[in-house]
Amino acid sequence: MRDNEWLYRGRLGRFVDELVTPNLYAETRQLELRAWPVPGEPVPFAEAIDQEFAPFTPGTPWGRGWSTLWLHVTGSVPDDWRDTTYEIVVDLGFSPRPDGGHGAQAEALAFRPDGSILKAIEPFNRYLPVEHPDAIDLYLEAAANPDVGIGGAWHPSPFSSLDTVPDQELYVLRHVDLARRNVEVWELNEDIEVLAGLVEELPANLPRRAEIVVALNAAMDALDPRDVAGTATDARAALAGVLARPANASAHRVLATGHAHIDSAWLWPVRETVRKCARTFANVIALTEEHPDLVFSCSSAQQYAWIKQYYPELWQRLKQKVAEGRFVPVGGMWVESDTNMPGSEAMARQFIHGKGFFLREFGYEPTDVWLPDSFGYSGALPQIATAAGSQYFLTQKMSWNETNVLPHHTFWWEGIDGTRIFTHLPPVDTYNSRLAAFELAKAERQYSEQGHGTISLVPFGYGDGGGGPTREMVAKAHRTADLEGSPAVRIGTAAEFFEAASAELPNPGTWSGEMYLETHRGTYTSQLRTKQGNRRSEHLLRAAELWATTASVRAGLAYPAEELRGVWETVLLQQFHDILPGSSIAWVHREAEANYARVAGVLEGIIDRSLAALTGAGDEVLAVNSSPVTLEGITPFTIGPAIAAASGVTVEAAGDGWVIDTGALRVVVDGDGLLPSVVHLPTGRELVAEGRRFGLLQVHNDRPSMYEAWDIDAHIGRVVEDLEKADSVRLVTTGPRVAEIETVHSIGDSTITTLLRFSAGSAAIDLDLDIDWHEQRRLLKLAFPTSIFTDRATSEIQFGHIARPTYTNTTWDVARYETCAHRWVQVAEPGFGFAVANDSTYGHDIRRDHPGGSAPGTTVRLSLIRGPMFPDPETDQGRHQLRVSAVCGADIGTAIAAGQRLNQPVREVHGARSVSPIITSEVPGVLVEAVKRAEDGSGDVVVRLYESLGSRATGVIRPGFGYAGVERTDLLERHTGDASTTDGAVALSVRPFEIVTLRFAAVRRD
Ligand SMILES: [Zn+2]
């Protein structure tokens, strides 16, 4: 007769709770404690230990939110314990929540008296080794990190900002004890967890399942409840047989790699991430000492750089572990950034700065891209990653899709230019695995390449301040290495995984284009100031590098390499996947805004110095074009006399509004400040869909089901309030060069003032929006219902653009209801298009529309601002300025130029002379994205270009400076090929959306 599973399960639950868990430690002794609460922000170890420490007893509350308490721990191990196994066990007052919340609780880092770091204390990792039994002497830096998400409820939290933290203590310190370990009971517990977990995953009638149940019953029989420690070995013996059964020959293989996904800021400020990294990395280094097979995969050069800067002693040991191959850099990026919003050059710099750091510090270059948690993946990434020298790509976030399931786990991912990168989505669907049986079984069950491939990756370890991998996880890996019924687990590196997977699946399936994440669609819009700061910084960086390079080449000005590096590192950090997306607490976003302001000052200083050196002192008004397209008649990268704007705008009163004629457009502005008619005069084409009006502001209730700052839910589309009536409309300026009409609309406590600008000869309508926003949980959109009939919309992404369907045939189309674009979007019928450019934000929706049942058109909407209340209760409140331009008759080239005009406008300086461009592209559609000095300080000039139209093109690139030689390089400025030249110009032949980096060797003057 089979053993009754229902009774077994009940018996085992009690057995573990009543006999095993309580006997993990034999006895405990309280250690001596003295404490010093830090009055403000954290201080370094050396400063802390000089303070006055007062006696402290367990049971005492401590820790106002975000505060720090230093504990001095002393004592000695009793003589009669010396031959046993003992350690220090700390409970800072951890929440009993068994899962989750590991990054949202108190944590501590243990220092020796000399300031060296021992290990950390985390909710699921509470022990410290005893190094000196006669004289225990340690300092614990305990951080009272609050649970901002309030146990997953995620309501507006007072812990979002230091200014609103309640004056109350969050934790009660339970104990800091010396404890004698029953190691054999701990091992028994691990045996039971592995086998009992496996039982639940095996098919009901499998003999293997019954066999394990019988063995577990026998183990419970063998343990004497009156002598648990003394009989644990007998219980383990009863399990030895079932644990020794080898894995099935066809078992799925799991390459498990130690990991800790530490968000570089999120529900805590950046300063706490620095400490979280120190704690987790200290744990990892300690654990590698105990387990010779443990390897830890760690991304984000920024996090290594923090350790180098703030924890030099830990840094030396970390470097040693990297050299031994135990602590393995992965990803090769500065941070695990968002990939939807960073601009072209910034996305490249994530790799240039990330890999540059790893190569400089370790002589090591990761070959994979490691982005398990970013919110969707740009179709430009395969080319960017490959151009940075990476071969593999990893994420698991696509498992968060609300609607559709990607058909592959191991596949080629093909970008907009056709570049393919070997990609893996771990079928375990997590980057925080505990190597529990249910997770391993899930990896095997879900793996899409079953039958073709045999291996998947499982990153294991607590992230976000949970402390990384634990000894319990390592124990599980060892027990499942070769165990019947379980996938076969081996600990290793991500590189080992990718080599094995690509060897067994040389020709997997292909996913083409972006990996659009079917959730978190609000992240293109939330925290408008952060987004504007990023956009402004990216463009100031381009201008600063361009003019600093030009000034260094032409005027001998020193190139500010270190200043630029510092700025880039700030901007790159703030592209982290919870900062730029707007999903961090108030503290993080206010700090980010301050950083952007500081960065702007530094960059404006570089630009001013460079331009002054180039133009000399003088009174002539000169126009400076920092963009790669001709603006206001000034060719790219040229400084020259300003060219007078055209004249010829006429304004006629018509009813309660006006008719404005720019020569290129005839526009009706009505008494509501809206545009019922926009006629493109060269073609006679009416742009506005019949019965609709351009410039309509629309407000949606915006209360997502779950993640407020992250999500815009589909249901918002069902309720909309149109701001049809203006509070006021007035003609501000009339011709001859420009006509301007100011409109004021209001909703709730908020007002939106729009200056509509019409310029002579221009087919663009500019909208300067001044939004005083006091709405919460509402989304403001700006609509352009066009008469254009098309099945796809084009959006700018990095180094090119992407086409997305405007219809909703499939569930994939339906789910793509809010999309990301950089500076412009465009819709077109053959030969005639319409573009909307912006200078501030990223969220759009562009859909087929049937106004009034008449001729179908396409409505283009820009998401301007939201007001989610979690994690920042004050998100988006206050004054904001945005610029939008609606361009009629716009092809892709015109759309690109409109984006440049808003984001990199021509600036004016006073000087004595004009300046010719340092570089000129004479290849149709090929734009210069960056001009800079080489990263290695050699003085070489690096020029990055890309084909922007999606065409093949041939021509020359003409440098405006002398050089000793030129070569093509990868993003890291390493030789990839020769460049042919004629009369100093570089011949170039490019494929659609190809990125080209040219490196011009400096002429040596010695
Ligand atoms: Zn994350």
Residues whose N, C-alpha, C, O or C-beta is under 5 A from the ligand:
A	BS01	ZN	D263 D373
